[in-house]
Amino acid sequence: MMHAMGPDVGWILLVVTLWVLVAGGAVWGALRLIHQPRPTPTSIPSPLDILERRFAAGKISREDFDEARARLREHELDR
């Protein structure tokens, strides 16, 4: 005896459900790509920032730091 709707209705519903899930996943993925947060541009450290980091890390002495800082300040005044 056959079902009232026919033997292939179950397969048709399964395929339609799978296609709806695939299409929904594609839309969801596209929206995630469109609305993902943009990375903020990182600022380039100034020469003084680099100098301060080197001094803090112990790569240069206090005398070298003071001399280089004075030269950087002289260069800023030349502008």
mmCIF file of the N, C-alpha and C atoms, coordinates in Angstrom:
data_MODEL
# 
_entry.id   MODEL 
# 
loop_
_atom_site.group_PDB 
_atom_site.id 
_atom_site.type_symbol 
_atom_site.label_atom_id 
_atom_site.label_alt_id 
_atom_site.label_comp_id 
_atom_site.label_asym_id 
_atom_site.label_entity_id 
_atom_site.label_seq_id 
_atom_site.pdbx_PDB_ins_code 
_atom_site.Cartn_x 
_atom_site.Cartn_y 
_atom_site.Cartn_z 
_atom_site.occupancy 
_atom_site.B_iso_or_equiv 
_atom_site.pdbx_formal_charge 
_atom_site.auth_seq_id 
_atom_site.auth_comp_id 
_atom_site.auth_asym_id 
_atom_site.auth_atom_id 
_atom_site.pdbx_PDB_model_num 
ATOM 1   N N  . MET A 1 1  ? 0.831  -1.168 0.000  1.00 0.00 ? 1  MET A N  1 
ATOM 2   C CA . MET A 1 1  ? 0.000  0.000  0.000  1.00 0.00 ? 1  MET A CA 1 
ATOM 3   C C  . MET A 1 1  ? 0.888  1.248  0.000  1.00 0.00 ? 1  MET A C  1 
ATOM 4   N N  . MET A 1 2  ? 0.516  2.225  -0.758 1.00 0.00 ? 2  MET A N  1 
ATOM 5   C CA . MET A 1 2  ? 1.311  3.438  -0.890 1.00 0.00 ? 2  MET A CA 1 
ATOM 6   C C  . MET A 1 2  ? 0.819  4.512  0.075  1.00 0.00 ? 2  MET A C  1 
ATOM 7   N N  . HIS A 1 3  ? 1.725  5.417  0.396  1.00 0.00 ? 3  HIS A N  1 
ATOM 8   C CA . HIS A 1 3  ? 1.349  6.547  1.246  1.00 0.00 ? 3  HIS A CA 1 
ATOM 9   C C  . HIS A 1 3  ? 0.428  7.465  0.465  1.00 0.00 ? 3  HIS A C  1 
ATOM 10  N N  . ALA A 1 4  ? -0.273 8.314  1.179  1.00 0.00 ? 4  ALA A N  1 
ATOM 11  C CA . ALA A 1 4  ? -1.211 9.221  0.532  1.00 0.00 ? 4  ALA A CA 1 
ATOM 12  C C  . ALA A 1 4  ? -0.492 10.225 -0.358 1.00 0.00 ? 4  ALA A C  1 
ATOM 13  N N  . MET A 1 5  ? 0.755  10.629 0.021  1.00 0.00 ? 5  MET A N  1 
ATOM 14  C CA . MET A 1 5  ? 1.459  11.639 -0.749 1.00 0.00 ? 5  MET A CA 1 
ATOM 15  C C  . MET A 1 5  ? 2.450  11.015 -1.721 1.00 0.00 ? 5  MET A C  1 
ATOM 16  N N  . GLY A 1 6  ? 2.672  9.772  -1.696 1.00 0.00 ? 6  GLY A N  1 
ATOM 17  C CA . GLY A 1 6  ? 3.603  9.127  -2.606 1.00 0.00 ? 6  GLY A CA 1 
ATOM 18  C C  . GLY A 1 6  ? 4.879  8.756  -1.893 1.00 0.00 ? 6  GLY A C  1 
ATOM 19  N N  . PRO A 1 7  ? 5.654  7.835  -2.456 1.00 0.00 ? 7  PRO A N  1 
ATOM 20  C CA . PRO A 1 7  ? 6.850  7.346  -1.784 1.00 0.00 ? 7  PRO A CA 1 
ATOM 21  C C  . PRO A 1 7  ? 8.031  8.311  -1.806 1.00 0.00 ? 7  PRO A C  1 
ATOM 22  N N  . ASP A 1 8  ? 8.056  9.261  -2.716 1.00 0.00 ? 8  ASP A N  1 
ATOM 23  C CA . ASP A 1 8  ? 9.224  10.135 -2.868 1.00 0.00 ? 8  ASP A CA 1 
ATOM 24  C C  . ASP A 1 8  ? 9.114  11.457 -2.131 1.00 0.00 ? 8  ASP A C  1 
ATOM 25  N N  . VAL A 1 9  ? 8.035  11.685 -1.432 1.00 0.00 ? 9  VAL A N  1 
ATOM 26  C CA . VAL A 1 9  ? 7.841  12.966 -0.750 1.00 0.00 ? 9  VAL A CA 1 
ATOM 27  C C  . VAL A 1 9  ? 8.897  13.158 0.338  1.00 0.00 ? 9  VAL A C  1 
ATOM 28  N N  . GLY A 1 10 ? 9.254  12.126 1.050  1.00 0.00 ? 10 GLY A N  1 
ATOM 29  C CA . GLY A 1 10 ? 10.273 12.225 2.097  1.00 0.00 ? 10 GLY A CA 1 
ATOM 30  C C  . GLY A 1 10 ? 11.609 12.678 1.546  1.00 0.00 ? 10 GLY A C  1 
ATOM 31  N N  . TRP A 1 11 ? 12.009 12.101 0.399  1.00 0.00 ? 11 TRP A N  1 
ATOM 32  C CA . TRP A 1 11 ? 13.277 12.496 -0.225 1.00 0.00 ? 11 TRP A CA 1 
ATOM 33  C C  . TRP A 1 11 ? 13.222 13.938 -0.726 1.00 0.00 ? 11 TRP A C  1 
ATOM 34  N N  . ILE A 1 12 ? 12.106 14.318 -1.272 1.00 0.00 ? 12 ILE A N  1 
ATOM 35  C CA . ILE A 1 12 ? 11.962 15.692 -1.769 1.00 0.00 ? 12 ILE A CA 1 
ATOM 36  C C  . ILE A 1 12 ? 12.074 16.677 -0.608 1.00 0.00 ? 12 ILE A C  1 
ATOM 37  N N  . LEU A 1 13 ? 11.418 16.386 0.513  1.00 0.00 ? 13 LEU A N  1 
ATOM 38  C CA . LEU A 1 13 ? 11.504 17.274 1.675  1.00 0.00 ? 13 LEU A CA 1 
ATOM 39  C C  . LEU A 1 13 ? 12.924 17.325 2.229  1.00 0.00 ? 13 LEU A C  1 
ATOM 40  N N  . LEU A 1 14 ? 13.614 16.191 2.230  1.00 0.00 ? 14 LEU A N  1 
ATOM 41  C CA . LEU A 1 14 ? 14.994 16.161 2.707  1.00 0.00 ? 14 LEU A CA 1 
ATOM 42  C C  . LEU A 1 14 ? 15.904 17.025 1.836  1.00 0.00 ? 14 LEU A C  1 
ATOM 43  N N  . VAL A 1 15 ? 15.784 16.895 0.526  1.00 0.00 ? 15 VAL A N  1 
ATOM 44  C CA . VAL A 1 15 ? 16.619 17.668 -0.396 1.00 0.00 ? 15 VAL A CA 1 
ATOM 45  C C  . VAL A 1 15 ? 16.310 19.158 -0.282 1.00 0.00 ? 15 VAL A C  1 
ATOM 46  N N  . VAL A 1 16 ? 15.040 19.509 -0.206 1.00 0.00 ? 16 VAL A N  1 
ATOM 47  C CA . VAL A 1 16 ? 14.664 20.922 -0.070 1.00 0.00 ? 16 VAL A CA 1 
ATOM 48  C C  . VAL A 1 16 ? 15.202 21.478 1.250  1.00 0.00 ? 16 VAL A C  1 
ATOM 49  N N  . THR A 1 17 ? 15.119 20.723 2.322  1.00 0.00 ? 17 THR A N  1 
ATOM 50  C CA . THR A 1 17 ? 15.642 21.160 3.617  1.00 0.00 ? 17 THR A CA 1 
ATOM 51  C C  . THR A 1 17 ? 17.146 21.375 3.553  1.00 0.00 ? 17 THR A C  1 
ATOM 52  N N  . LEU A 1 18 ? 17.849 20.436 2.919  1.00 0.00 ? 18 LEU A N  1 
ATOM 53  C CA . LEU A 1 18 ? 19.301 20.590 2.792  1.00 0.00 ? 18 LEU A CA 1 
ATOM 54  C C  . LEU A 1 18 ? 19.663 21.831 1.972  1.00 0.00 ? 18 LEU A C  1 
ATOM 55  N N  . TRP A 1 19 ? 18.951 22.094 0.878  1.00 0.00 ? 19 TRP A N  1 
ATOM 56  C CA . TRP A 1 19 ? 19.226 23.276 0.065  1.00 0.00 ? 19 TRP A CA 1 
ATOM 57  C C  . TRP A 1 19 ? 18.942 24.561 0.845  1.00 0.00 ? 19 TRP A C  1 
ATOM 58  N N  . VAL A 1 20 ? 17.894 24.557 1.659  1.00 0.00 ? 20 VAL A N  1 
ATOM 59  C CA . VAL A 1 20 ? 17.595 25.733 2.484  1.00 0.00 ? 20 VAL A CA 1 
ATOM 60  C C  . VAL A 1 20 ? 18.728 25.964 3.486  1.00 0.00 ? 20 VAL A C  1 
ATOM 61  N N  . LEU A 1 21 ? 19.226 24.877 4.084  1.00 0.00 ? 21 LEU A N  1 
ATOM 62  C CA . LEU A 1 21 ? 20.333 25.008 5.022  1.00 0.00 ? 21 LEU A CA 1 
ATOM 63  C C  . LEU A 1 21 ? 21.608 25.508 4.333  1.00 0.00 ? 21 LEU A C  1 
ATOM 64  N N  . VAL A 1 22 ? 21.895 24.998 3.148  1.00 0.00 ? 22 VAL A N  1 
ATOM 65  C CA . VAL A 1 22 ? 23.088 25.439 2.409  1.00 0.00 ? 22 VAL A CA 1 
ATOM 66  C C  . VAL A 1 22 ? 22.961 26.916 2.026  1.00 0.00 ? 22 VAL A C  1 
ATOM 67  N N  . ALA A 1 23 ? 21.799 27.318 1.520  1.00 0.00 ? 23 ALA A N  1 
ATOM 68  C CA . ALA A 1 23 ? 21.595 28.721 1.136  1.00 0.00 ? 23 ALA A CA 1 
ATOM 69  C C  . ALA A 1 23 ? 21.660 29.630 2.366  1.00 0.00 ? 23 ALA A C  1 
ATOM 70  N N  . GLY A 1 24 ? 21.053 29.202 3.461  1.00 0.00 ? 24 GLY A N  1 
ATOM 71  C CA . GLY A 1 24 ? 21.106 29.990 4.690  1.00 0.00 ? 24 GLY A CA 1 
ATOM 72  C C  . GLY A 1 24 ? 22.525 30.119 5.210  1.00 0.00 ? 24 GLY A C  1 
ATOM 73  N N  . GLY A 1 25 ? 23.298 29.045 5.119  1.00 0.00 ? 25 GLY A N  1 
ATOM 74  C CA . GLY A 1 25 ? 24.697 29.100 5.537  1.00 0.00 ? 25 GLY A CA 1 
ATOM 75  C C  . GLY A 1 25 ? 25.513 30.038 4.669  1.00 0.00 ? 25 GLY A C  1 
ATOM 76  N N  . ALA A 1 26 ? 25.229 30.044 3.376  1.00 0.00 ? 26 ALA A N  1 
ATOM 77  C CA . ALA A 1 26 ? 25.947 30.945 2.468  1.00 0.00 ? 26 ALA A CA 1 
ATOM 78  C C  . ALA A 1 26 ? 25.621 32.401 2.783  1.00 0.00 ? 26 ALA A C  1 
ATOM 79  N N  . VAL A 1 27 ? 24.353 32.681 3.039  1.00 0.00 ? 27 VAL A N  1 
ATOM 80  C CA . VAL A 1 27 ? 23.956 34.055 3.386  1.00 0.00 ? 27 VAL A CA 1 
ATOM 81  C C  . VAL A 1 27 ? 24.593 34.461 4.714  1.00 0.00 ? 27 VAL A C  1 
ATOM 82  N N  . TRP A 1 28 ? 24.560 33.562 5.694  1.00 0.00 ? 28 TRP A N  1 
ATOM 83  C CA . TRP A 1 28 ? 25.168 33.852 6.997  1.00 0.00 ? 28 TRP A CA 1 
ATOM 84  C C  . TRP A 1 28 ? 26.663 34.124 6.844  1.00 0.00 ? 28 TRP A C  1 
ATOM 85  N N  . GLY A 1 29 ? 27.356 33.297 6.064  1.00 0.00 ? 29 GLY A N  1 
ATOM 86  C CA . GLY A 1 29 ? 28.792 33.484 5.854  1.00 0.00 ? 29 GLY A CA 1 
ATOM 87  C C  . GLY A 1 29 ? 29.107 34.799 5.146  1.00 0.00 ? 29 GLY A C  1 
ATOM 88  N N  . ALA A 1 30 ? 28.293 35.137 4.151  1.00 0.00 ? 30 ALA A N  1 
ATOM 89  C CA . ALA A 1 30 ? 28.507 36.399 3.434  1.00 0.00 ? 30 ALA A CA 1 
ATOM 90  C C  . ALA A 1 30 ? 28.300 37.591 4.365  1.00 0.00 ? 30 ALA A C  1 
ATOM 91  N N  . LEU A 1 31 ? 27.287 37.521 5.201  1.00 0.00 ? 31 LEU A N  1 
ATOM 92  C CA . LEU A 1 31 ? 27.041 38.619 6.139  1.00 0.00 ? 31 LEU A CA 1 
ATOM 93  C C  . LEU A 1 31 ? 28.160 38.734 7.163  1.00 0.00 ? 31 LEU A C  1 
ATOM 94  N N  . ARG A 1 32 ? 28.713 37.611 7.599  1.00 0.00 ? 32 ARG A N  1 
ATOM 95  C CA . ARG A 1 32 ? 29.854 37.648 8.531  1.00 0.00 ? 32 ARG A CA 1 
ATOM 96  C C  . ARG A 1 32 ? 31.060 38.314 7.891  1.00 0.00 ? 32 ARG A C  1 
ATOM 97  N N  . LEU A 1 33 ? 31.299 38.002 6.606  1.00 0.00 ? 33 LEU A N  1 
ATOM 98  C CA . LEU A 1 33 ? 32.432 38.619 5.919  1.00 0.00 ? 33 LEU A CA 1 
ATOM 99  C C  . LEU A 1 33 ? 32.234 40.110 5.720  1.00 0.00 ? 33 LEU A C  1 
ATOM 100 N N  . ILE A 1 34 ? 31.017 40.498 5.395  1.00 0.00 ? 34 ILE A N  1 
ATOM 101 C CA . ILE A 1 34 ? 30.735 41.914 5.140  1.00 0.00 ? 34 ILE A CA 1 
ATOM 102 C C  . ILE A 1 34 ? 30.823 42.731 6.425  1.00 0.00 ? 34 ILE A C  1 
ATOM 103 N N  . HIS A 1 35 ? 30.326 42.187 7.516  1.00 0.00 ? 35 HIS A N  1 
ATOM 104 C CA . HIS A 1 35 ? 30.227 42.951 8.761  1.00 0.00 ? 35 HIS A CA 1 
ATOM 105 C C  . HIS A 1 35 ? 31.330 42.652 9.759  1.00 0.00 ? 35 HIS A C  1 
ATOM 106 N N  . GLN A 1 36 ? 32.405 42.003 9.342  1.00 0.00 ? 36 GLN A N  1 
ATOM 107 C CA . GLN A 1 36 ? 33.461 41.737 10.300 1.00 0.00 ? 36 GLN A CA 1 
ATOM 108 C C  . GLN A 1 36 ? 34.213 43.026 10.611 1.00 0.00 ? 36 GLN A C  1 
ATOM 109 N N  . PRO A 1 37 ? 34.657 43.184 11.852 1.00 0.00 ? 37 PRO A N  1 
ATOM 110 C CA . PRO A 1 37 ? 35.314 44.436 12.232 1.00 0.00 ? 37 PRO A CA 1 
ATOM 111 C C  . PRO A 1 37 ? 36.602 44.655 11.448 1.00 0.00 ? 37 PRO A C  1 
ATOM 112 N N  . ARG A 1 38 ? 36.799 45.866 11.056 1.00 0.00 ? 38 ARG A N  1 
ATOM 113 C CA . ARG A 1 38 ? 37.994 46.236 10.308 1.00 0.00 ? 38 ARG A CA 1 
ATOM 114 C C  . ARG A 1 38 ? 39.152 46.442 11.274 1.00 0.00 ? 38 ARG A C  1 
ATOM 115 N N  . PRO A 1 39 ? 40.328 45.938 10.939 1.00 0.00 ? 39 PRO A N  1 
ATOM 116 C CA . PRO A 1 39 ? 41.480 46.188 11.819 1.00 0.00 ? 39 PRO A CA 1 
ATOM 117 C C  . PRO A 1 39 ? 41.854 47.665 11.773 1.00 0.00 ? 39 PRO A C  1 
ATOM 118 N N  . THR A 1 40 ? 42.147 48.208 12.927 1.00 0.00 ? 40 THR A N  1 
ATOM 119 C CA . THR A 1 40 ? 42.542 49.611 12.987 1.00 0.00 ? 40 THR A CA 1 
ATOM 120 C C  . THR A 1 40 ? 43.999 49.732 12.544 1.00 0.00 ? 40 THR A C  1 
ATOM 121 N N  . PRO A 1 41 ? 44.302 50.751 11.776 1.00 0.00 ? 41 PRO A N  1 
ATOM 122 C CA . PRO A 1 41 ? 45.689 50.912 11.348 1.00 0.00 ? 41 PRO A CA 1 
ATOM 123 C C  . PRO A 1 41 ? 46.588 51.211 12.543 1.00 0.00 ? 41 PRO A C  1 
ATOM 124 N N  . THR A 1 42 ? 47.674 50.525 12.594 1.00 0.00 ? 42 THR A N  1 
ATOM 125 C CA . THR A 1 42 ? 48.610 50.755 13.684 1.00 0.00 ? 42 THR A CA 1 
ATOM 126 C C  . THR A 1 42 ? 49.492 51.952 13.354 1.00 0.00 ? 42 THR A C  1 
ATOM 127 N N  . SER A 1 43 ? 49.779 52.718 14.368 1.00 0.00 ? 43 SER A N  1 
ATOM 128 C CA . SER A 1 43 ? 50.616 53.889 14.139 1.00 0.00 ? 43 SER A CA 1 
ATOM 129 C C  . SER A 1 43 ? 52.088 53.476 14.169 1.00 0.00 ? 43 SER A C  1 
ATOM 130 N N  . ILE A 1 44 ? 52.866 54.160 13.394 1.00 0.00 ? 44 ILE A N  1 
ATOM 131 C CA . ILE A 1 44 ? 54.300 53.910 13.341 1.00 0.00 ? 44 ILE A CA 1 
ATOM 132 C C  . ILE A 1 44 ? 54.932 54.593 14.552 1.00 0.00 ? 44 ILE A C  1 
ATOM 133 N N  . PRO A 1 45 ? 55.729 53.868 15.321 1.00 0.00 ? 45 PRO A N  1 
ATOM 134 C CA . PRO A 1 45 ? 56.334 54.499 16.497 1.00 0.00 ? 45 PRO A CA 1 
ATOM 135 C C  . PRO A 1 45 ? 57.312 55.605 16.082 1.00 0.00 ? 45 PRO A C  1 
ATOM 136 N N  . SER A 1 46 ? 57.324 56.648 16.875 1.00 0.00 ? 46 SER A N  1 
ATOM 137 C CA . SER A 1 46 ? 58.237 57.754 16.588 1.00 0.00 ? 46 SER A CA 1 
ATOM 138 C C  . SER A 1 46 ? 59.660 57.335 16.957 1.00 0.00 ? 46 SER A C  1 
ATOM 139 N N  . PRO A 1 47 ? 60.651 58.046 16.426 1.00 0.00 ? 47 PRO A N  1 
ATOM 140 C CA . PRO A 1 47 ? 62.035 57.735 16.796 1.00 0.00 ? 47 PRO A CA 1 
ATOM 141 C C  . PRO A 1 47 ? 62.273 57.830 18.301 1.00 0.00 ? 47 PRO A C  1 
ATOM 142 N N  . LEU A 1 48 ? 61.598 58.776 18.954 1.00 0.00 ? 48 LEU A N  1 
ATOM 143 C CA . LEU A 1 48 ? 61.755 58.898 20.405 1.00 0.00 ? 48 LEU A CA 1 
ATOM 144 C C  . LEU A 1 48 ? 61.160 57.678 21.121 1.00 0.00 ? 48 LEU A C  1 
ATOM 145 N N  . ASP A 1 49 ? 60.024 57.167 20.625 1.00 0.00 ? 49 ASP A N  1 
ATOM 146 C CA . ASP A 1 49 ? 59.441 55.951 21.216 1.00 0.00 ? 49 ASP A CA 1 
ATOM 147 C C  . ASP A 1 49 ? 60.407 54.775 21.099 1.00 0.00 ? 49 ASP A C  1 
ATOM 148 N N  . ILE A 1 50 ? 61.011 54.631 19.953 1.00 0.00 ? 50 ILE A N  1 
ATOM 149 C CA . ILE A 1 50 ? 61.970 53.542 19.735 1.00 0.00 ? 50 ILE A CA 1 
ATOM 150 C C  . ILE A 1 50 ? 63.164 53.694 20.669 1.00 0.00 ? 50 ILE A C  1 
ATOM 151 N N  . LEU A 1 51 ? 63.639 54.927 20.787 1.00 0.00 ? 51 LEU A N  1 
ATOM 152 C CA . LEU A 1 51 ? 64.783 55.204 21.662 1.00 0.00 ? 51 LEU A CA 1 
ATOM 153 C C  . LEU A 1 51 ? 64.441 54.876 23.116 1.00 0.00 ? 51 LEU A C  1 
ATOM 154 N N  . GLU A 1 52 ? 63.244 55.271 23.558 1.00 0.00 ? 52 GLU A N  1 
ATOM 155 C CA . GLU A 1 52 ? 62.827 54.989 24.928 1.00 0.00 ? 52 GLU A CA 1 
ATOM 156 C C  . GLU A 1 52 ? 62.694 53.488 25.172 1.00 0.00 ? 52 GLU A C  1 
ATOM 157 N N  . ARG A 1 53 ? 62.197 52.753 24.201 1.00 0.00 ? 53 ARG A N  1 
ATOM 158 C CA . ARG A 1 53 ? 62.092 51.292 24.346 1.00 0.00 ? 53 ARG A CA 1 
ATOM 159 C C  . ARG A 1 53 ? 63.465 50.642 24.444 1.00 0.00 ? 53 ARG A C  1 
ATOM 160 N N  . ARG A 1 54 ? 64.395 51.107 23.636 1.00 0.00 ? 54 ARG A N  1 
ATOM 161 C CA . ARG A 1 54 ? 65.752 50.547 23.688 1.00 0.00 ? 54 ARG A CA 1 
ATOM 162 C C  . ARG A 1 54 ? 66.401 50.832 25.037 1.00 0.00 ? 54 ARG A C  1 
ATOM 163 N N  . PHE A 1 55 ? 66.181 52.041 25.559 1.00 0.00 ? 55 PHE A N  1 
ATOM 164 C CA . PHE A 1 55 ? 66.741 52.382 26.876 1.00 0.00 ? 55 PHE A CA 1 
ATOM 165 C C  . PHE A 1 55 ? 66.083 51.543 27.973 1.00 0.00 ? 55 PHE A C  1 
ATOM 166 N N  . ALA A 1 56 ? 64.757 51.389 27.893 1.00 0.00 ? 56 ALA A N  1 
ATOM 167 C CA . ALA A 1 56 ? 64.041 50.605 28.904 1.00 0.00 ? 56 ALA A CA 1 
ATOM 168 C C  . ALA A 1 56 ? 64.464 49.138 28.866 1.00 0.00 ? 56 ALA A C  1 
ATOM 169 N N  . ALA A 1 57 ? 64.814 48.634 27.690 1.00 0.00 ? 57 ALA A N  1 
ATOM 170 C CA . ALA A 1 57 ? 65.241 47.237 27.568 1.00 0.00 ? 57 ALA A CA 1 
ATOM 171 C C  . ALA A 1 57 ? 66.692 47.043 27.970 1.00 0.00 ? 57 ALA A C  1 
ATOM 172 N N  . GLY A 1 58 ? 67.392 48.140 28.225 1.00 0.00 ? 58 GLY A N  1 
ATOM 173 C CA . GLY A 1 58 ? 68.794 48.045 28.638 1.00 0.00 ? 58 GLY A CA 1 
ATOM 174 C C  . GLY A 1 58 ? 69.758 47.873 27.475 1.00 0.00 ? 58 GLY A C  1 
ATOM 175 N N  . LYS A 1 59 ? 69.322 48.204 26.266 1.00 0.00 ? 59 LYS A N  1 
ATOM 176 C CA . LYS A 1 59 ? 70.185 48.044 25.095 1.00 0.00 ? 59 LYS A CA 1 
ATOM 177 C C  . LYS A 1 59 ? 71.148 49.209 24.923 1.00 0.00 ? 59 LYS A C  1 
ATOM 178 N N  . ILE A 1 60 ? 70.804 50.359 25.531 1.00 0.00 ? 60 ILE A N  1 
ATOM 179 C CA . ILE A 1 60 ? 71.696 51.524 25.456 1.00 0.00 ? 60 ILE A CA 1 
ATOM 180 C C  . ILE A 1 60 ? 71.856 52.107 26.856 1.00 0.00 ? 60 ILE A C  1 
ATOM 181 N N  . SER A 1 61 ? 72.952 52.815 27.062 1.00 0.00 ? 61 SER A N  1 
ATOM 182 C CA . SER A 1 61 ? 73.228 53.412 28.377 1.00 0.00 ? 61 SER A CA 1 
ATOM 183 C C  . SER A 1 61 ? 72.485 54.741 28.512 1.00 0.00 ? 61 SER A C  1 
ATOM 184 N N  . ARG A 1 62 ? 72.510 55.275 29.722 1.00 0.00 ? 62 ARG A N  1 
ATOM 185 C CA . ARG A 1 62 ? 71.855 56.558 29.985 1.00 0.00 ? 62 ARG A CA 1 
ATOM 186 C C  . ARG A 1 62 ? 72.501 57.675 29.173 1.00 0.00 ? 62 ARG A C  1 
ATOM 187 N N  . GLU A 1 63 ? 73.832 57.646 29.076 1.00 0.00 ? 63 GLU A N  1 
ATOM 188 C CA . GLU A 1 63 ? 74.543 58.673 28.311 1.00 0.00 ? 63 GLU A CA 1 
ATOM 189 C C  . GLU A 1 63 ? 74.159 58.617 26.831 1.00 0.00 ? 63 GLU A C  1 
ATOM 190 N N  . ASP A 1 64 ? 74.102 57.405 26.281 1.00 0.00 ? 64 ASP A N  1 
ATOM 191 C CA . ASP A 1 64 ? 73.703 57.258 24.871 1.00 0.00 ? 64 ASP A CA 1 
ATOM 192 C C  . ASP A 1 64 ? 72.270 57.728 24.658 1.00 0.00 ? 64 ASP A C  1 
ATOM 193 N N  . PHE A 1 65 ? 71.405 57.414 25.629 1.00 0.00 ? 65 PHE A N  1 
ATOM 194 C CA . PHE A 1 65 ? 70.015 57.832 25.533 1.00 0.00 ? 65 PHE A CA 1 
ATOM 195 C C  . PHE A 1 65 ? 69.898 59.352 25.536 1.00 0.00 ? 65 PHE A C  1 
ATOM 196 N N  . ASP A 1 66 ? 70.595 60.003 26.480 1.00 0.00 ? 66 ASP A N  1 
ATOM 197 C CA . ASP A 1 66 ? 70.527 61.463 26.565 1.00 0.00 ? 66 ASP A CA 1 
ATOM 198 C C  . ASP A 1 66 ? 71.073 62.118 25.306 1.00 0.00 ? 66 ASP A C  1 
ATOM 199 N N  . GLU A 1 67 ? 72.173 61.591 24.790 1.00 0.00 ? 67 GLU A N  1 
ATOM 200 C CA . GLU A 1 67 ? 72.772 62.153 23.575 1.00 0.00 ? 67 GLU A CA 1 
ATOM 201 C C  . GLU A 1 67 ? 71.840 61.995 22.377 1.00 0.00 ? 67 GLU A C  1 
ATOM 202 N N  . ALA A 1 68 ? 71.268 60.809 22.226 1.00 0.00 ? 68 ALA A N  1 
ATOM 203 C CA . ALA A 1 68 ? 70.376 60.569 21.085 1.00 0.00 ? 68 ALA A CA 1 
ATOM 204 C C  . ALA A 1 68 ? 69.104 61.397 21.211 1.00 0.00 ? 68 ALA A C  1 
ATOM 205 N N  . ARG A 1 69 ? 68.584 61.543 22.424 1.00 0.00 ? 69 ARG A N  1 
ATOM 206 C CA . ARG A 1 69 ? 67.385 62.353 22.629 1.00 0.00 ? 69 ARG A CA 1 
ATOM 207 C C  . ARG A 1 69 ? 67.662 63.810 22.295 1.00 0.00 ? 69 ARG A C  1 
ATOM 208 N N  . ALA A 1 70 ? 68.833 64.315 22.678 1.00 0.00 ? 70 ALA A N  1 
ATOM 209 C CA . ALA A 1 70 ? 69.192 65.704 22.362 1.00 0.00 ? 70 ALA A CA 1 
ATOM 210 C C  . ALA A 1 70 ? 69.285 65.898 20.853 1.00 0.00 ? 70 ALA A C  1 
ATOM 211 N N  . ARG A 1 71 ? 69.873 64.908 20.155 1.00 0.00 ? 71 ARG A N  1 
ATOM 212 C CA . ARG A 1 71 ? 69.957 65.010 18.689 1.00 0.00 ? 71 ARG A CA 1 
ATOM 213 C C  . ARG A 1 71 ? 68.571 64.982 18.046 1.00 0.00 ? 71 ARG A C  1 
ATOM 214 N N  . LEU A 1 72 ? 67.688 64.145 18.576 1.00 0.00 ? 72 LEU A N  1 
ATOM 215 C CA . LEU A 1 72 ? 66.326 64.105 18.030 1.00 0.00 ? 72 LEU A CA 1 
ATOM 216 C C  . LEU A 1 72 ? 65.611 65.432 18.245 1.00 0.00 ? 72 LEU A C  1 
ATOM 217 N N  . ARG A 1 73 ? 65.798 66.044 19.404 1.00 0.00 ? 73 ARG A N  1 
ATOM 218 C CA . ARG A 1 73 ? 65.150 67.325 19.678 1.00 0.00 ? 73 ARG A CA 1 
ATOM 219 C C  . ARG A 1 73 ? 65.711 68.426 18.781 1.00 0.00 ? 73 ARG A C  1 
ATOM 220 N N  . GLU A 1 74 ? 67.015 68.377 18.513 1.00 0.00 ? 74 GLU A N  1 
ATOM 221 C CA . GLU A 1 74 ? 67.612 69.352 17.590 1.00 0.00 ? 74 GLU A CA 1 
ATOM 222 C C  . GLU A 1 74 ? 67.017 69.189 16.196 1.00 0.00 ? 74 GLU A C  1 
ATOM 223 N N  . HIS A 1 75 ? 66.832 67.953 15.794 1.00 0.00 ? 75 HIS A N  1 
ATOM 224 C CA . HIS A 1 75 ? 66.280 67.696 14.471 1.00 0.00 ? 75 HIS A CA 1 
ATOM 225 C C  . HIS A 1 75 ? 64.830 68.184 14.379 1.00 0.00 ? 75 HIS A C  1 
ATOM 226 N N  . GLU A 1 76 ? 64.064 68.045 15.465 1.00 0.00 ? 76 GLU A N  1 
ATOM 227 C CA . GLU A 1 76 ? 62.691 68.533 15.474 1.00 0.00 ? 76 GLU A CA 1 
ATOM 228 C C  . GLU A 1 76 ? 62.642 70.049 15.358 1.00 0.00 ? 76 GLU A C  1 
ATOM 229 N N  . LEU A 1 77 ? 63.613 70.753 15.946 1.00 0.00 ? 77 LEU A N  1 
ATOM 230 C CA . LEU A 1 77 ? 63.637 72.214 15.891 1.00 0.00 ? 77 LEU A CA 1 
ATOM 231 C C  . LEU A 1 77 ? 64.005 72.717 14.497 1.00 0.00 ? 77 LEU A C  1 
ATOM 232 N N  . ASP A 1 78 ? 64.712 71.903 13.708 1.00 0.00 ? 78 ASP A N  1 
ATOM 233 C CA . ASP A 1 78 ? 65.111 72.306 12.364 1.00 0.00 ? 78 ASP A CA 1 
ATOM 234 C C  . ASP A 1 78 ? 63.941 72.371 11.400 1.00 0.00 ? 78 ASP A C  1 
ATOM 235 N N  . ARG A 1 79 ? 62.857 71.759 11.727 1.00 0.00 ? 79 ARG A N  1 
ATOM 236 C CA . ARG A 1 79 ? 61.715 71.714 10.805 1.00 0.00 ? 79 ARG A CA 1 
ATOM 237 C C  . ARG A 1 79 ? 60.999 73.025 10.707 1.00 0.00 ? 79 ARG A C  1 
# 
